[in-house]
Amino acid sequence: MLYAAMTDLQITSPTNARLRGLVALRRRRARELSGTTLVEGFEELSLALAAGVWPRAVYHCPDLMSQEATRLRLVRECRISGIETVRVSRAAFERTAYREGPDGFLAEVPQPDRPVTALDVAPGSLVLLAEGIEKPGNLGAMLRTADAAGAAAVVAVDPVTDWGNPNVVRASKGTVFSVPVASGTLAEVLPWLVAQGLRLVATTPDTQVLHTSADLTGGVALAVGTEKLGLTQAVLQAADQRIRIPMVGLADSLNVSTSAAVVLYEAVRQRSVGRTD
């Protein structure tokens, strides 16, 4: 009955040309050429829609859905809004989906990225800089933390992967669409920080200043680097201040997304002192 009122295009063949186009978006080159990427999952798509993302098309498979009535309500709302909705057979959907155990939702959406020169933040903002991060899962995890901490933006400095990587989208649980993201070279990012009135605070083990001792209020950009090498010397030399997270065990570093979470929430703590909300 729920489908009786719908006139979705239906795809049953796993080799359908449109579905092959979706599979191609797993490759960065295809994402760059099309200007789109993939969002898979009910929760991720719901968050993207709530953030104002307008999909080119939403693909859905009722055979893979739990709580079908609730899920199909989202499909109906997309269709009423003018978004194309496409019903896909289970075999075809599972062939197209990029994660194990798909829940029946996949959408093609505009890339979330923008050049850092096109990004503006409010005075006194908290921003996270991620330099040279290789693993999409780490970028996604940092986005979830940035969203929860109320960061104004996350900027990838000299990025290795792109913000539209489906694994970034998945690891971020869709927050790549709720937190402004941008990319740029260090030569572009440094003058951008000045123009935005942001102090650059770099994380490194080579300092005596603990992250809890530094002033992380006001306009500040917290920079984290790769686990293997950390931040480059160019970033460290450009920093207004260097801070470290205390390490008392045998390991000499934290996962970069964990480090980002620690310093972001120290900034949140400092900014909330004296507030009653």
C-alpha positions as semicolon CSV with decimal commas, in nm:
position;residue;x (nm);y (nm);z (nm)
1;M;0,000;0,000;0,000
2;L;0,283;0,238;0,080
3;Y;0,421;0,200;-0,269
4;A;0,082;0,225;-0,438
5;A;0,094;0,606;-0,422
6;M;0,446;0,624;-0,561
7;T;0,550;0,629;-0,925
8;D;0,922;0,578;-0,875
9;L;1,147;0,471;-1,156
10;Q;1,236;0,108;-1,085
11;I;1,569;-0,063;-1,150
12;T;1,608;-0,438;-1,118
13;S;1,930;-0,510;-1,309
14;P;2,264;-0,490;-1,126
15;T;2,425;-0,388;-1,458
16;N;2,198;-0,087;-1,511
17;A;2,392;0,211;-1,650
18;R;2,277;0,447;-1,375
19;L;2,390;0,207;-1,106
20;R;2,725;0,164;-1,279
21;G;2,757;0,542;-1,262
22;L;2,702;0,530;-0,886
23;V;2,966;0,261;-0,845
24;A;3,207;0,481;-1,042
25;L;3,171;0,752;-0,776
26;R;3,381;0,540;-0,544
27;R;3,675;0,676;-0,749
28;R;3,799;1,027;-0,677
29;R;3,840;1,115;-1,043
30;A;3,476;1,032;-1,114
31;R;3,364;1,244;-0,816
32;E;3,570;1,538;-0,938
33;L;3,433;1,513;-1,291
34;S;3,069;1,486;-1,180
35;G;3,089;1,718;-0,880
36;T;2,892;1,463;-0,680
37;T;2,947;1,189;-0,425
38;L;2,748;0,918;-0,246
39;V;2,560;0,914;0,082
40;E;2,460;0,570;0,202
41;G;2,236;0,494;0,498
42;F;1,909;0,625;0,640
43;E;2,068;0,824;0,924
44;E;2,337;0,975;0,704
45;L;2,086;1,076;0,436
46;S;1,847;1,218;0,695
47;L;2,123;1,437;0,839
48;A;2,233;1,552;0,493
49;L;1,875;1,649;0,404
50;A;1,836;1,833;0,736
51;A;2,155;2,026;0,653
52;G;1,999;2,145;0,329
53;V;2,162;1,904;0,085
54;W;1,961;1,852;-0,236
55;P;2,030;1,504;-0,383
56;R;2,029;1,446;-0,755
57;A;1,847;1,122;-0,682
58;V;1,762;0,896;-0,390
59;Y;1,783;0,520;-0,448
60;H;1,594;0,294;-0,208
61;C;1,531;-0,076;-0,157
62;P;1,235;-0,174;0,065
63;D;1,361;-0,532;0,098
64;L;1,660;-0,405;0,296
65;M;1,474;-0,163;0,522
66;S;1,386;-0,207;0,886
67;Q;1,095;-0,001;1,022
68;E;0,972;0,021;0,665
69;A;0,692;0,271;0,728
70;T;0,929;0,524;0,886
71;R;1,189;0,474;0,615
72;L;0,940;0,507;0,332
73;R;0,813;0,830;0,480
74;L;1,154;0,977;0,402
75;V;1,128;0,851;0,044
76;R;0,784;1,007;0,008
77;E;0,902;1,340;0,151
78;C;1,190;1,347;-0,097
79;R;0,959;1,275;-0,386
80;I;0,706;1,540;-0,280
81;S;0,994;1,790;-0,259
82;G;1,082;1,720;-0,621
83;I;1,381;1,494;-0,562
84;E;1,390;1,196;-0,797
85;T;1,341;0,868;-0,612
86;V;1,439;0,535;-0,764
87;R;1,329;0,196;-0,634
88;V;1,604;-0,067;-0,670
89;S;1,580;-0,443;-0,639
90;R;1,772;-0,609;-0,357
91;A;2,024;-0,777;-0,586
92;A;2,092;-0,454;-0,772
93;F;2,115;-0,245;-0,454
94;E;2,357;-0,481;-0,281
95;R;2,575;-0,478;-0,592
96;T;2,578;-0,097;-0,591
97;A;2,614;-0,027;-0,217
98;Y;2,967;0,036;-0,092
99;R;2,928;-0,091;0,264
100;E;2,840;-0,428;0,409
101;G;2,489;-0,469;0,545
102;P;2,324;-0,181;0,354
103;D;1,996;-0,051;0,496
104;G;1,832;0,034;0,165
105;F;1,924;0,401;0,117
106;L;2,174;0,550;-0,127
107;A;2,182;0,901;-0,272
108;E;2,392;1,098;-0,519
109;V;2,459;1,441;-0,375
110;P;2,678;1,745;-0,452
111;Q;3,035;1,735;-0,327
112;P;3,057;1,908;0,015
113;D;3,403;2,055;-0,042
114;R;3,496;2,414;-0,126
115;P;3,827;2,603;-0,156
116;V;3,938;2,756;0,172
117;T;3,943;3,098;0,006
118;A;3,564;3,069;-0,035
119;L;3,505;2,996;0,335
120;D;3,419;3,261;0,593
121;V;3,371;3,205;0,966
122;A;3,230;3,432;1,234
123;P;3,464;3,633;1,458
124;G;3,589;3,431;1,755
125;S;3,527;3,095;1,584
126;L;3,681;2,759;1,669
127;V;3,822;2,584;1,361
128;L;4,000;2,251;1,315
129;L;4,286;2,217;1,064
130;A;4,380;1,866;0,950
131;E;4,710;1,849;0,762
132;G;4,785;1,565;0,522
133;I;4,544;1,315;0,678
134;E;4,548;0,994;0,474
135;K;4,274;0,777;0,622
136;P;3,916;0,874;0,532
137;G;3,795;0,717;0,857
138;N;4,004;0,960;1,060
139;L;3,869;1,260;0,869
140;G;3,515;1,135;0,922
141;A;3,570;1,078;1,293
142;M;3,710;1,429;1,332
143;L;3,404;1,570;1,160
144;R;3,172;1,396;1,407
145;T;3,367;1,551;1,693
146;A;3,378;1,892;1,528
147;D;3,002;1,880;1,481
148;A;2,946;1,783;1,845
149;A;3,190;2,049;1,969
150;G;3,030;2,323;1,764
151;A;3,334;2,396;1,550
152;A;3,274;2,653;1,279
153;A;3,462;2,458;1,012
154;V;3,713;2,184;0,938
155;V;3,985;2,261;0,684
156;A;4,197;1,997;0,514
157;V;4,548;2,131;0,456
158;D;4,730;1,973;0,160
159;P;4,473;1,691;0,165
160;V;4,552;1,337;0,059
161;T;4,186;1,235;0,032
162;D;3,881;1,441;-0,061
163;W;3,584;1,534;0,155
164;G;3,352;1,350;-0,084
165;N;3,521;1,015;-0,030
166;P;3,232;0,779;0,055
167;N;3,428;0,649;0,353
168;V;3,463;1,003;0,488
169;V;3,087;1,048;0,449
170;R;3,022;0,716;0,621
171;A;3,267;0,770;0,909
172;S;3,129;1,119;0,966
173;K;2,772;0,979;0,991
174;G;2,673;1,255;0,750
175;T;2,822;1,543;0,950
176;V;3,042;1,628;0,651
177;F;2,727;1,808;0,535
178;S;2,647;1,981;0,865
179;V;2,996;2,121;0,935
180;P;3,143;2,354;0,670
181;V;3,447;2,182;0,516
182;A;3,715;2,324;0,290
183;S;4,051;2,235;0,140
184;G;4,362;2,427;0,051
185;T;4,739;2,427;0,037
186;L;4,930;2,560;0,333
187;A;5,020;2,865;0,122
188;E;4,646;2,932;0,086
189;V;4,547;2,845;0,443
190;L;4,797;3,066;0,628
191;P;4,679;3,399;0,481
192;W;4,320;3,278;0,519
193;L;4,379;3,237;0,894
194;V;4,506;3,594;0,917
195;A;4,210;3,727;0,718
196;Q;3,968;3,542;0,945
197;G;4,139;3,661;1,264
198;L;4,231;3,309;1,378
199;R;4,535;3,223;1,589
200;L;4,711;2,904;1,478
201;V;4,764;2,656;1,762
202;A;4,964;2,348;1,662
203;T;4,966;2,014;1,841
204;T;5,311;1,857;1,884
205;P;5,496;1,654;2,146
206;D;5,792;1,895;2,114
207;T;5,676;2,161;2,358
208;Q;5,633;2,199;2,731
209;V;5,296;2,374;2,704
210;L;5,006;2,142;2,788
211;H;4,682;2,182;2,595
212;T;4,507;2,264;2,921
213;S;4,749;2,552;2,990
214;A;4,707;2,729;2,657
215;D;4,441;2,991;2,592
216;L;4,201;2,831;2,342
217;T;3,932;3,096;2,365
218;G;3,855;3,351;2,096
219;G;3,930;3,295;1,730
220;V;4,155;2,990;1,712
221;A;4,245;2,721;1,461
222;L;4,365;2,395;1,616
223;A;4,600;2,202;1,388
224;V;4,658;1,826;1,391
225;G;4,880;1,621;1,161
226;T;4,943;1,261;1,064
227;E;5,011;0,997;1,327
228;K;5,339;0,895;1,165
229;L;5,497;1,237;1,115
230;G;5,269;1,485;1,290
231;L;5,250;1,840;1,159
232;T;5,508;1,960;0,909
233;Q;5,778;2,202;1,014
234;A;5,614;2,467;0,798
235;V;5,297;2,454;1,009
236;L;5,489;2,441;1,337
237;Q;5,698;2,742;1,239
238;A;5,388;2,937;1,136
239;A;5,202;2,855;1,459
240;D;5,126;3,126;1,712
241;Q;5,153;2,861;1,984
242;R;5,241;2,494;2,019
243;I;5,065;2,262;2,262
244;R;5,097;1,899;2,362
245;I;4,868;1,634;2,504
246;P;5,034;1,458;2,802
247;M;5,134;1,097;2,735
248;V;5,233;0,876;3,031
249;G;5,214;0,529;2,874
250;L;5,443;0,346;2,635
251;A;5,270;0,467;2,319
252;D;5,415;0,788;2,182
253;S;5,105;0,913;2,002
254;L;4,727;0,903;1,993
255;N;4,510;0,838;1,692
256;V;4,480;1,173;1,517
257;S;4,102;1,181;1,553
258;T;4,142;1,120;1,927
259;S;4,397;1,400;1,954
260;A;4,158;1,631;1,771
261;A;3,879;1,537;2,012
262;V;4,096;1,606;2,317
263;V;4,201;1,955;2,209
264;L;3,862;2,050;2,066
265;Y;3,687;1,966;2,391
266;E;3,947;2,150;2,595
267;A;3,859;2,452;2,383
268;V;3,490;2,385;2,448
269;R;3,558;2,361;2,823
270;Q;3,747;2,690;2,829
271;R;3,481;2,866;2,627
272;S;3,201;2,741;2,852
273;V;3,357;2,857;3,179
274;G;3,116;3,095;3,348
275;R;2,828;3,006;3,119
276;T;2,506;2,868;3,266
277;D;2,364;2,706;2,950
